[in-house]
């Protein structure tokens, strides 16, 4: 699902052939006591089987401005067939409840580029997130 997310966000950099690499990385990150978690949402099919329709990864960080621990939504993806169904909000609800259990003071999320992804930013703003400025990255 992360590969689907990245193929949608930055199609020039990713394609579905990258999925195996993400699977390997997930195994490493999800090791116990690593401070990284993934929540999955499934839809039940008519035949009783289930298919994944949403995912969110959470990472624990620490900062002075957060007065200790905080959570960060690293990836959040909802299958296009489930968008506007409330699934994204339910994943955020899970993150909030989980963050409170962990003792986090806040949850942050990096927003994608505007104006192309304005709908995504508006989703977070409606939920109650506040804009705190752009995020930059430096590849190592």
N, C-alpha and C positions, 0 to 999 in steps of 0.2 A: 504494500500500500504506500510505503514511503517512495518507492520508485514511481508509482503513478502520480503522487503529489509532485515530485520533482520534474517529471516529464511534462506536467501541466504548467508548473511555474517557470521553468527554464528549459524549454524543449531543445534548445540548441546545445545544451550541456549534457542531457541525459536521454536515454531511451530504455526500453524495457529489458534490454540485454544487461543492464546494470543491476537487475534485481538480485542476482546471486551474491554480488558484493555486499549489498545491504543486509542480506540474510546472515552472512558471516559476521558483519559488524554488530548486528543485533545480538547474536549469541555472546559476543565478548562483553557488550555493554550491559546485558541483562544478568550478568554474574551477581550473586548475592553480595550485599553490602557495597554495591558500586554507586548507589545514589541515582540510578536510572530506572525508570519504570515505563511500561507501555500499557495503555488501556485499549481494548478492542471492543467493537460493537458488531454484533452479528444480526442478520435477518434470517428468520426461519422460512424455508421454502415449503411449497405445498407437499413435497415428498418427505418432509421431516428433517431434511438436511439443513445445514446452515451455511451462509456465505458471509464473509466479512464485508461490512459496508462503512466502517469508520474506524479510525485509530488516532491515538494521541500519545506522544511520548513526553515524559516529564523528566527533568534533570534538576537535581538539588545543587544549589550554589550558595556561596557565602559572601557577604559584603558588609562593610561598615554602615553604608547608607540604609541597609535593610535591618540593621541591628542584629545581625546573625544570619540565620538561614532563610533562603527564599527558594521558590520553585520557578522553573522556566518551562514553558510549553515549547518544546523544540520542533515538533511537527504535529500538525493536526490536519487530518484529511477525512472528508466525507465523500463517499461515492456520489457522482452527479445525480444518480437516481434518487438519492436521499436528501439532497440539499433542500432547504426550506421546510424540512419535516420536523425540526426541533432536535435532531440528533446532535448537531454541533453544540447546542446549548446544554444538552445532557452530558456531553463529554466535558464541557467546562464545569458544570455542576460537580461532576466527579472530581475534577482537578481541585476545586475549591474545598470540597470535603476532605480529600486526601491531604491537601496542603495543611489544613487545620490539624489533622491527626499528626502530621509530621512536625508541627510547631513552626511552620513557615510564617514569616510576617507579610509576605506578598507573593504574587505570581506575576511573572513578566512573560511577554510574548513578542517576538520580532515580527513586525508587519511587513508584508511584501510591498513591492514598488507601487507607488501611486502614479498616475490615476488608474492604471490598468486593473489593479486589484482593490479598488475603492470599496466594492461590495464586501470584501473580507474585512477591511479595516472598520467599515460601518458595523459589521456583525460584532466585533469586539467592543466597539464604543457603545452599542446598544446594551451589551451585557454589563457594562460598567467599568471597563478598562479605560484608562486615561492615556492620552498621547504624551510621551515624555521625550520625544525627539527621535531622530533617525538612529539606526544602528549601523555600524560599519564593521567590516571584517578585514583581517589580514591573514592571508594563507601562509602557512609555514611549510 
